[in-house]
Amino acid sequence: ENGEDMIIESETCKQGTMTTAESLDGRLLCASECAYGVENPYFQGAAFYAGTQVRRLSKGVNSVVVGETIDGIVVSFRGTVTGSPLDWLQNAALSLRKVKRLPGEVHSGFYQAITSM
């Protein structure tokens, strides 16, 4: 634990006038951008259901957005912030590790990031 508090942002989806992305790839890209901040045009582009809650959880350099879209439940982790030395240190953890109850292996830096949440 790094002693930092968890920050939780919540946004209620409203029926909007902006266009949603036409493809699944486009909607997922919009959802991933929401892990940096829940705001338009990406918020509407991801096609989150109107009336549902989208939550963005952040702790230190790590952030995830969770919400329900027309494609299903989306859990999207923020990528690297180029100006963050801590983020680059997590990226440098290149080794793979086995995790109990999961098949295969996972990138150590990613595992460290998600377990910090």
N, C-alpha and C positions, 0 to 999 in steps of 0.2 A: 504494500500500500504506500502511496506517495503522500498521503495525508490531505489530498485535495478533495473538496466536496463534489458530489455529483450535481450537475446542473440538468434540470429537466425542463424542456420547453414543450408546450402542447398547443396544437392548433386545430380548431374544428374546421373541417372541410365544408366549404359552401359551394353551392352551384355557381359556377363561374362563367364568364363570357370568353375566357381565353381558350385556345385550342389545346387539346391534349395531343401528345406525340402519336403519330400514326402507327408506329411499329412497337413491338414488345421491347426491342433493343433501345428505342428512343425513350420509352416510358421508364425503363430501368436506369438509363443515363440520367434522366431528370430526377428520379428518386435518389440516385447516388449523390447528386448535387445538393439535395436537401439535407444530407448529413453534414454539410458545411453551414447550412442555415435554411430554415423552412421559410422560403419566400418565393414569389413569382418571378419569372415565368415557370420555373422548374416545378413548383408546388402543383400547379394546374397541369403542367405537361406530363406529370407522373400518373395522372388519372386516379388520384385518391378518391374514394367514395364520398359523396356529399353527406354531411351529417355525422361522419365518423371522426375519431381523434387520430391525429398523427403526432407521435412523440419523438422528440430528439433528445437523446441522453448524451451528456458529455462529461468526461472526467479527465482533467489534464489535457493531453494532446489527442485523446481518443474520443470519438463521437460516432453514434449510430442513430439512424432514423428507422422507426417501425410504424407501419400503417397498412391499411387495406386498400388495394387498388382493384381495378376491373380484372386484373390478372391474378389476384390472390394476395396473400400477406407478403409484404416486402420488408426485409431486414437488410439495411444497407449501411456499410461502414465507410466512414470518411477515409479518403486516401491520404497521401503524404502532404503536409503543409511545408513547402520548400524552405520557409524561413525558420523552421523549428528544429534545433539540434537534437532534442529528445526524440522527435519523430524519425530523424535519420538514424539515430542509434537503434531504435526498434527495427528499422529496415535492415540494418547491418546484421541483425541476428539471423543469418542465412541458414542455419542448420534446421533440419527437420526433426520433429519429435513425435513419438507415439503418444497418444492420449487414450486413457482408459475409456472404454465404451464406444470408441470411434474406430472405424476401419481405416487403415492407411496411416499416413503421417500428415502433420500440419507445420507450416512455416513458424518457427519459434517466435519471431517478432509479432506475427499476427496473433498467435496464441496468447502471448503476453498482453497484447492490446485488448483482446476480448475478455480475458480473465480479470483485467483491471476494472472492467465495467461492473 
